[in-house]
Amino acid sequence: MKVSEIMTREPATIGPDATLGEAATLMKQQDCGSIPVVENGRLVGIVTDRDIVIRAIAAGKDPKKTRAAEVMSADPITVAPDDDVNVAEREMRERQVRRLPVVEDGRLVGILVTAQLARVERANELGETIEEISKPASGRASHARG
């Protein structure tokens, strides 16, 4: 299965000049801990709730005045829409991230979240379970009732 089959298209984003207050408000609305930073359709970074706390608030910066570009993680980990979901899952596990921007030719085309991968995994497990249930039991004679 490809990333493009399960990703969220047109995810919420902010520009590099958005304030951290705006970023935090959007995170609250979207119920997430990170927001891609996009300029002219191109992914330039990502701001996480941790970036806001550690790089801004703990450093004494005002979140209503501090811009996303000042604290964002530039060059975030990304996947391509044609990547296999197993590749994306491995990246998320190894890098300990819950959201991966999906980028094609430098442009943000979607976002992949762990919940989407979990749904795919559950569907695969369910399919395997149904397949196992549907197999005839070996060594059993079928009994016709009559």
Backbone as a chain_set.jsonl record, in Angstrom:
{"seq": "MKVSEIMTREPATIGPDATLGEAATLMKQQDCGSIPVVENGRLVGIVTDRDIVIRAIAAGKDPKKTRAAEVMSADPITVAPDDDVNVAEREMRERQVRRLPVVEDGRLVGILVTAQLARVERANELGETIEEISKPASGRASHARG", "coords": {"N": [[0.847, -1.178, 0.0], [0.483, 2.239, -0.732], [1.667, 5.421, 0.531], [0.147, 7.577, -0.389], [-2.392, 6.535, -0.534], [-3.504, 6.536, 1.987], [-2.921, 8.926, 3.279], [-3.629, 12.22, 4.651], [-4.937, 14.652, 2.681], [-4.19, 18.042, 1.767], [-3.369, 19.223, 4.368], [-3.63, 21.102, 7.478], [-1.734, 24.054, 7.68], [0.908, 26.433, 8.453], [2.389, 29.639, 7.785], [5.825, 30.787, 7.583], [5.939, 33.242, 8.88], [3.889, 33.225, 10.702], [2.679, 33.557, 14.042], [3.766, 31.946, 17.079], [1.698, 31.661, 18.812], [-0.471, 31.563, 17.055], [0.17, 29.167, 15.791], [-0.038, 27.372, 17.952], [-2.762, 27.616, 18.517], [-3.868, 26.556, 16.182], [-2.885, 23.952, 16.375], [-4.339, 23.109, 18.583], [-6.965, 23.244, 17.548], [-6.759, 21.318, 15.518], [-6.134, 19.122, 16.96], [-3.475, 18.123, 17.38], [0.14, 17.732, 17.602], [1.966, 19.009, 16.017], [2.694, 21.198, 13.279], [2.978, 21.639, 9.821], [5.217, 23.934, 8.233], [4.814, 26.106, 5.667], [5.805, 27.685, 2.67], [4.858, 29.396, -0.108], [3.704, 27.009, -1.064], [5.702, 25.172, -0.68], [7.341, 22.964, 1.544], [8.954, 24.15, 4.341], [9.626, 23.7, 6.908], [8.794, 22.444, 10.214], [6.708, 22.948, 12.989], [6.61, 22.038, 16.304], [4.761, 21.2, 19.296], [6.582, 20.896, 21.303], [8.755, 22.401, 20.304], [7.697, 24.959, 20.619], [7.432, 25.143, 23.408], [10.082, 24.556, 24.433], [11.972, 25.984, 22.776], [10.925, 28.523, 22.708], [8.996, 29.506, 24.858], [10.312, 28.563, 27.259], [12.685, 29.811, 26.814], [12.082, 32.381, 27.252], [10.766, 33.827, 25.282], [8.121, 35.649, 23.707], [5.183, 34.113, 22.806], [3.233, 35.34, 21.305], [4.494, 37.086, 19.729], [6.708, 35.876, 18.65], [7.892, 34.356, 15.739], [7.078, 31.545, 13.65], [9.209, 30.688, 12.02], [11.414, 31.211, 13.591], [11.644, 29.198, 15.49], [11.071, 26.781, 14.342], [11.657, 23.416, 13.186], [13.823, 23.035, 10.722], [14.012, 21.446, 7.51], [12.492, 18.934, 7.878], [11.82, 15.418, 8.572], [10.543, 13.559, 5.909], [8.159, 11.861, 3.748], [7.448, 10.364, 0.567], [4.594, 10.464, -1.662], [4.448, 8.087, -3.131], [5.833, 6.281, -1.634], [6.064, 3.193, 0.162], [3.789, 2.233, 2.72], [4.962, 0.806, 4.774], [7.592, 1.675, 4.814], [7.219, 4.302, 5.63], [6.1, 3.823, 8.151], [8.266, 2.627, 9.474], [10.101, 4.767, 9.476], [8.712, 6.581, 11.121], [8.638, 5.179, 13.521], [11.392, 4.787, 14.095], [12.297, 7.437, 14.244], [10.667, 8.473, 16.111], [8.271, 10.019, 15.66], [4.973, 11.318, 15.207], [3.625, 12.377, 13.13], [4.077, 12.691, 9.691], [5.189, 14.772, 7.163], [4.093, 14.686, 3.788], [5.726, 14.831, 0.843], [6.147, 16.004, -2.461], [8.248, 16.663, -5.05], [9.29, 18.784, -3.514], [7.022, 20.091, -2.676], [4.398, 20.311, -0.315], [2.092, 17.779, -0.074], [0.49, 16.309, 1.517], [-0.246, 14.779, 4.727], [0.849, 12.285, 6.947], [-0.36, 10.359, 9.532], [0.082, 8.586, 12.637], [-2.268, 7.285, 13.448], [-3.557, 6.68, 11.058], [-1.897, 4.723, 9.994], [-2.248, 2.782, 11.945], [-4.931, 2.08, 11.528], [-4.739, 0.846, 9.017], [-3.101, -1.313, 9.684], [-4.773, -2.662, 11.499], [-6.851, -3.344, 9.751], [-5.486, -5.073, 8.034], [-4.803, -7.111, 9.844], [-7.367, -7.97, 10.539], [-8.229, -8.942, 8.07], [-6.457, -11.101, 7.78], [-7.272, -12.66, 9.941], [-9.912, -13.288, 9.232], [-9.38, -14.741, 6.949], [-8.048, -16.94, 8.075], [-10.116, -18.005, 9.65], [-11.85, -18.741, 7.67], [-10.67, -20.877, 6.405], [-10.861, -24.388, 5.829], [-10.926, -26.66, 8.528], [-8.135, -28.673, 9.088], [-7.97, -32.164, 8.633], [-10.521, -32.626, 9.52], [-13.626, -34.104, 9.057], [-16.319, -33.166, 7.059], [-19.563, -32.733, 8.207], [-22.678, -33.488, 7.137], [-25.894, -32.328, 7.742], [-28.966, -33.848, 8.097]], "CA": [[0.0, 0.0, 0.0], [1.245, 3.48, -0.861], [1.353, 6.511, 1.445], [-0.905, 8.407, -0.983], [-3.693, 5.893, -0.36], [-4.056, 6.743, 3.322], [-2.548, 10.228, 3.837], [-4.596, 13.314, 4.643], [-4.575, 15.665, 1.685], [-4.398, 19.428, 2.162], [-3.349, 19.372, 5.83], [-3.509, 22.45, 8.03], [-0.353, 24.537, 7.666], [1.135, 27.839, 8.771], [3.517, 30.238, 7.086], [6.964, 31.056, 8.466], [5.719, 34.479, 9.63], [2.819, 33.037, 11.688], [3.184, 33.564, 15.414], [3.654, 30.677, 17.781], [0.337, 31.64, 19.344], [-1.327, 31.067, 15.964], [0.516, 27.753, 15.605], [-0.619, 26.632, 19.076], [-4.219, 27.608, 18.332], [-4.153, 25.602, 15.109], [-2.644, 22.613, 16.932], [-5.49, 22.794, 19.431], [-8.105, 22.99, 16.656], [-6.512, 20.089, 14.758], [-5.824, 18.087, 17.943], [-2.189, 17.538, 16.995], [1.288, 18.333, 18.25], [2.896, 19.629, 15.073], [2.098, 21.832, 12.098], [3.959, 21.947, 8.773], [5.419, 25.339, 7.874], [4.84, 26.104, 4.207], [5.954, 28.98, 2.01], [4.59, 29.226, -1.543], [3.418, 25.596, -1.336], [6.865, 24.331, -0.388], [7.586, 22.693, 2.951], [10.213, 24.757, 4.784], [9.898, 23.277, 8.272], [7.67, 21.959, 11.001], [6.709, 23.458, 14.353], [5.985, 21.104, 17.227], [4.434, 21.764, 20.604], [7.847, 20.904, 22.04], [9.51, 23.568, 19.83], [7.101, 26.154, 21.233], [7.758, 25.159, 24.84], [11.526, 24.577, 24.704], [12.727, 27.023, 22.058], [10.33, 29.856, 22.848], [8.523, 29.856, 26.198], [11.387, 28.347, 28.237], [13.761, 30.768, 26.509], [11.595, 33.715, 27.579], [10.21, 34.515, 24.113], [6.67, 35.862, 23.722], [4.579, 33.348, 21.714], [2.372, 36.2, 20.482], [5.362, 37.882, 18.857], [7.731, 35.024, 18.044], [7.463, 33.762, 14.468], [7.332, 30.108, 13.46], [10.536, 30.515, 11.413], [12.445, 31.346, 14.615], [11.755, 27.999, 16.329], [10.719, 25.559, 13.6], [12.699, 22.475, 12.78], [13.962, 23.097, 9.271], [14.364, 20.181, 6.877], [11.925, 17.812, 8.635], [11.736, 14.093, 7.958], [9.365, 13.486, 5.045], [7.996, 10.706, 2.876], [6.839, 10.682, -0.73], [3.296, 9.804, -1.813], [4.604, 6.748, -3.697], [6.523, 5.391, -0.695], [5.265, 2.145, 0.781], [3.445, 2.599, 4.089], [5.902, 0.157, 5.688], [8.746, 2.573, 4.89], [6.778, 5.425, 6.462], [5.936, 3.334, 9.522], [9.606, 2.441, 10.023], [10.646, 6.115, 9.729], [8.019, 7.147, 12.277], [9.067, 4.43, 14.705], [12.807, 5.071, 14.366], [12.489, 8.865, 14.563], [9.7, 8.773, 17.164], [7.373, 11.096, 15.263], [3.601, 10.86, 15.009], [3.107, 12.964, 11.894], [5.108, 12.861, 8.666], [4.765, 15.492, 5.967], [4.231, 13.957, 2.525], [6.252, 15.852, -0.065], [6.431, 15.611, -3.843], [8.981, 17.756, -5.711], [9.438, 19.892, -2.579], [5.726, 20.646, -2.309], [3.62, 19.531, 0.642], [0.872, 17.253, -0.702], [-0.326, 15.625, 2.513], [0.364, 14.453, 6.021], [0.566, 10.918, 7.366], [-0.358, 10.281, 10.991], [0.15, 7.213, 13.14], [-3.61, 6.677, 13.498], [-3.849, 6.131, 9.732], [-1.141, 3.473, 9.898], [-2.887, 1.826, 12.85], [-6.145, 1.588, 10.859], [-4.302, -0.079, 7.971], [-2.627, -2.514, 10.368], [-5.955, -3.377, 12.006], [-7.559, -3.916, 8.596], [-4.685, -6.221, 7.587], [-4.97, -8.173, 10.835], [-8.729, -8.474, 10.406], [-8.248, -9.751, 6.848], [-5.76, -12.359, 8.066], [-8.125, -13.431, 10.851], [-11.031, -13.808, 8.435], [-8.816, -15.777, 6.083], [-7.81, -18.117, 8.919], [-11.422, -18.548, 10.043], [-12.503, -19.288, 6.483], [-10.012, -22.11, 5.957], [-11.417, -25.586, 6.45], [-10.058, -27.251, 9.547], [-7.488, -29.838, 8.521], [-8.219, -33.426, 9.294], [-11.904, -32.765, 9.941], [-14.607, -34.508, 8.041], [-17.483, -32.28, 7.181], [-20.767, -33.502, 8.507], [-23.915, -32.915, 6.584], [-27.073, -32.624, 8.57], [-30.036, -34.21, 7.198]], "C": [[0.895, 1.245, 0.0], [0.764, 4.535, 0.14], [0.178, 7.332, 0.916], [-2.3, 7.833, -0.784], [-4.313, 6.171, 1.005], [-3.767, 8.121, 3.927], [-3.728, 11.196, 3.828], [-4.094, 14.343, 3.645], [-4.922, 17.05, 2.217], [-4.442, 19.601, 3.682], [-3.275, 20.839, 6.242], [-2.032, 22.824, 8.056], [-0.307, 25.969, 8.179], [2.283, 28.331, 7.906], [4.635, 30.536, 8.068], [6.789, 32.312, 9.318], [4.58, 34.375, 10.641], [3.433, 33.052, 13.079], [3.027, 32.173, 16.026], [2.287, 30.544, 18.441], [-0.637, 31.112, 18.302], [-1.082, 29.574, 15.731], [-0.13, 26.909, 16.7], [-2.138, 26.542, 18.954], [-4.616, 26.592, 17.267], [-3.923, 24.168, 15.593], [-3.817, 22.175, 17.803], [-6.703, 22.434, 18.574], [-7.974, 21.653, 15.935], [-6.226, 18.882, 15.662], [-4.545, 17.345, 17.564], [-1.055, 18.298, 17.662], [2.308, 18.939, 17.313], [2.139, 20.153, 13.857], [3.198, 22.084, 11.072], [4.007, 23.456, 8.498], [5.675, 25.371, 6.37], [4.962, 27.533, 3.689], [5.835, 28.754, 0.512], [4.409, 27.756, -1.919], [4.539, 24.645, -0.996], [7.052, 24.176, 1.12], [8.947, 23.269, 3.334], [10.567, 24.35, 6.215], [8.663, 22.709, 8.927], [7.82, 22.54, 12.403], [5.971, 22.445, 15.215], [5.643, 21.824, 18.53], [5.693, 21.852, 21.459], [8.723, 22.098, 21.609], [9.005, 24.838, 20.518], [7.508, 26.26, 22.694], [9.252, 25.359, 25.076], [12.232, 25.766, 24.059], [12.151, 28.429, 22.213], [9.994, 30.173, 24.303], [9.629, 29.698, 27.249], [12.55, 29.304, 28.026], [13.315, 32.215, 26.747], [11.028, 34.497, 26.409], [8.692, 34.586, 24.22], [6.034, 35.119, 22.546], [3.656, 34.182, 20.815], [3.186, 37.043, 19.503], [6.384, 37.039, 18.111], [7.165, 34.319, 16.822], [7.864, 32.295, 14.388], [8.74, 29.865, 12.94], [11.645, 30.553, 12.46], [12.656, 30.067, 15.417], [11.489, 26.694, 15.589], [11.93, 24.673, 13.379], [12.739, 22.512, 11.259], [14.327, 21.707, 8.756], [13.824, 18.968, 7.648], [11.966, 16.504, 7.851], [10.454, 14.054, 7.14], [9.307, 12.128, 4.349], [7.358, 11.194, 1.593], [5.506, 9.949, -0.853], [3.405, 8.38, -2.337], [5.365, 5.786, -2.788], [5.549, 4.36, -0.143], [4.979, 2.545, 2.23], [4.383, 1.949, 5.111], [7.168, 0.992, 5.873], [8.402, 3.742, 5.82], [6.659, 5.002, 7.926], [7.302, 3.162, 10.196], [10.241, 3.795, 10.374], [10.03, 6.72, 10.994], [8.488, 6.468, 13.569], [10.506, 4.798, 15.079], [13.033, 6.51, 14.818], [11.57, 9.345, 15.678], [8.88, 10.022, 16.849], [5.995, 10.511, 14.97], [2.982, 11.366, 13.711], [4.263, 13.159, 10.929], [4.534, 13.667, 7.508], [5.017, 14.622, 4.73], [4.559, 14.997, 1.466], [6.525, 15.241, -1.433], [7.04, 16.815, -4.55], [9.058, 19.0, -4.824], [8.131, 20.487, -2.077], [4.995, 19.718, -1.346], [2.32, 19.091, -0.025], [-0.023, 16.529, 0.293], [0.423, 15.453, 3.81], [-0.053, 13.035, 6.363], [0.675, 10.876, 8.878], [-0.422, 8.831, 11.438], [-1.212, 6.534, 13.179], [-3.982, 6.067, 12.154], [-3.129, 4.802, 9.536], [-1.778, 2.396, 10.772], [-4.152, 1.241, 12.22], [-5.795, 0.58, 9.771], [-3.873, -1.401, 8.6], [-3.801, -3.335, 10.893], [-6.721, -4.04, 10.874], [-6.814, -5.151, 8.078], [-4.845, -7.401, 8.544], [-6.352, -8.803, 10.74], [-8.84, -9.37, 9.177], [-7.588, -11.098, 7.064], [-6.6, -13.252, 8.974], [-9.283, -14.061, 10.092], [-10.559, -14.929, 7.527], [-8.593, -17.07, 6.869], [-9.123, -18.79, 9.308], [-12.076, -19.268, 8.872], [-11.881, -20.58, 5.979], [-10.7, -23.312, 6.602], [-10.412, -26.16, 7.44], [-9.441, -28.525, 8.964], [-7.816, -31.089, 9.322], [-9.669, -33.616, 9.75], [-12.749, -33.219, 8.775], [-15.788, -33.569, 8.164], [-18.71, -33.148, 7.341], [-21.979, -32.785, 7.94], [-25.043, -33.289, 7.517], [-28.226, -32.959, 7.664], [-31.216, -34.758, 7.828]], "O": [[1.934, 1.278, 0.66], [-0.4, 4.537, 0.543], [-0.691, 7.739, 1.688], [-3.287, 8.565, -0.857], [-5.528, 6.054, 1.162], [-4.312, 8.452, 4.98], [-4.697, 11.01, 3.091], [-2.972, 14.839, 3.751], [-5.84, 17.203, 3.022], [-5.442, 20.075, 4.222], [-2.903, 21.703, 5.448], [-1.182, 22.007, 8.411], [-1.336, 26.63, 8.322], [3.053, 27.538, 7.363], [4.405, 30.535, 9.277], [7.421, 32.438, 10.367], [4.323, 35.333, 11.37], [4.567, 32.614, 13.273], [2.256, 31.344, 15.543], [1.779, 29.435, 18.607], [-1.521, 30.314, 18.615], [-2.023, 28.813, 15.502], [-0.703, 25.856, 16.419], [-2.728, 25.505, 19.256], [-5.588, 25.856, 17.435], [-4.692, 23.269, 15.252], [-4.235, 21.018, 17.765], [-7.385, 21.443, 18.837], [-8.96, 20.938, 15.759], [-6.094, 17.758, 15.18], [-4.527, 16.12, 17.443], [-1.261, 19.376, 18.219], [3.39, 19.341, 17.741], [1.097, 19.626, 13.468], [4.231, 22.669, 11.397], [2.989, 24.148, 8.527], [6.614, 24.755, 5.868], [4.321, 28.457, 4.191], [6.619, 28.006, -0.072], [4.896, 27.309, -2.958], [4.348, 23.429, -1.021], [6.934, 25.143, 1.873], [9.966, 22.926, 2.735], [11.673, 24.619, 6.683], [7.628, 22.516, 8.29], [8.927, 22.614, 12.939], [4.851, 22.043, 14.9], [6.162, 22.901, 18.824], [5.846, 22.783, 22.25], [9.358, 22.733, 22.451], [9.794, 25.681, 20.944], [7.885, 27.333, 23.165], [9.644, 26.24, 25.841], [12.998, 26.472, 24.715], [12.814, 29.413, 21.887], [10.643, 31.021, 24.915], [9.855, 30.61, 28.044], [13.313, 29.575, 28.953], [14.064, 33.155, 26.482], [10.825, 35.707, 26.518], [8.058, 33.682, 24.763], [6.312, 35.455, 21.395], [3.339, 33.774, 19.697], [2.641, 37.636, 18.572], [6.873, 37.443, 17.056], [6.075, 33.749, 16.876], [8.856, 31.869, 14.979], [9.402, 28.924, 13.378], [12.713, 29.982, 12.24], [13.736, 29.864, 15.973], [11.666, 25.615, 16.155], [13.072, 25.132, 13.388], [11.802, 22.073, 10.592], [14.887, 20.892, 9.49], [14.589, 18.082, 8.029], [12.125, 16.495, 6.63], [9.397, 14.468, 7.617], [10.268, 11.359, 4.361], [6.801, 12.291, 1.534], [5.311, 8.916, -0.211], [2.555, 7.545, -2.029], [5.528, 4.612, -3.122], [4.356, 4.628, -0.002], [5.836, 3.131, 2.892], [4.576, 2.491, 6.199], [7.748, 1.015, 6.958], [9.195, 4.117, 6.683], [7.067, 5.735, 8.827], [7.466, 3.517, 11.364], [10.843, 3.948, 11.436], [10.731, 7.294, 11.828], [8.703, 7.131, 14.584], [10.798, 5.087, 16.239], [13.872, 6.766, 15.682], [11.678, 10.482, 16.137], [8.801, 10.953, 17.65], [5.869, 9.364, 14.542], [1.959, 10.858, 13.252], [5.299, 13.718, 11.289], [3.511, 13.293, 6.935], [6.023, 13.918, 4.643], [3.784, 15.921, 1.219], [7.051, 14.135, -1.555], [6.411, 17.87, -4.637], [8.912, 20.124, -5.304], [8.132, 21.299, -1.152], [4.972, 18.501, -1.532], [1.54, 19.924, -0.486], [-1.155, 16.171, -0.03], [1.554, 15.909, 3.974], [-1.186, 12.635, 6.096], [1.68, 11.304, 9.446], [-0.913, 7.963, 10.717], [-1.302, 5.326, 12.964], [-4.657, 5.039, 12.112], [-3.694, 3.864, 8.974], [-1.838, 1.231, 10.381], [-4.419, 0.047, 12.358], [-6.48, -0.432, 9.619], [-4.232, -2.474, 8.115], [-3.823, -4.558, 10.749], [-7.188, -5.17, 11.016], [-7.436, -6.153, 7.726], [-5.002, -8.544, 8.114], [-6.496, -10.021, 10.846], [-9.466, -10.429, 9.228], [-8.085, -12.122, 6.596], [-6.633, -14.468, 8.791], [-9.595, -15.235, 10.29], [-11.245, -15.936, 7.353], [-8.909, -18.159, 6.389], [-9.221, -20.017, 9.292], [-12.764, -20.272, 9.052], [-12.505, -21.304, 5.203], [-11.076, -23.267, 7.773], [-9.204, -26.141, 7.206], [-10.153, -29.361, 8.408], [-7.921, -31.05, 10.548], [-10.007, -34.66, 10.309], [-12.585, -32.756, 7.646], [-16.201, -33.222, 9.27], [-18.857, -34.175, 6.678], [-22.243, -31.622, 8.245], [-25.128, -34.413, 8.01], [-28.396, -32.382, 6.59], [-32.181, -35.097, 7.143]]}, "num_chains": 1, "name": "protein.A"}
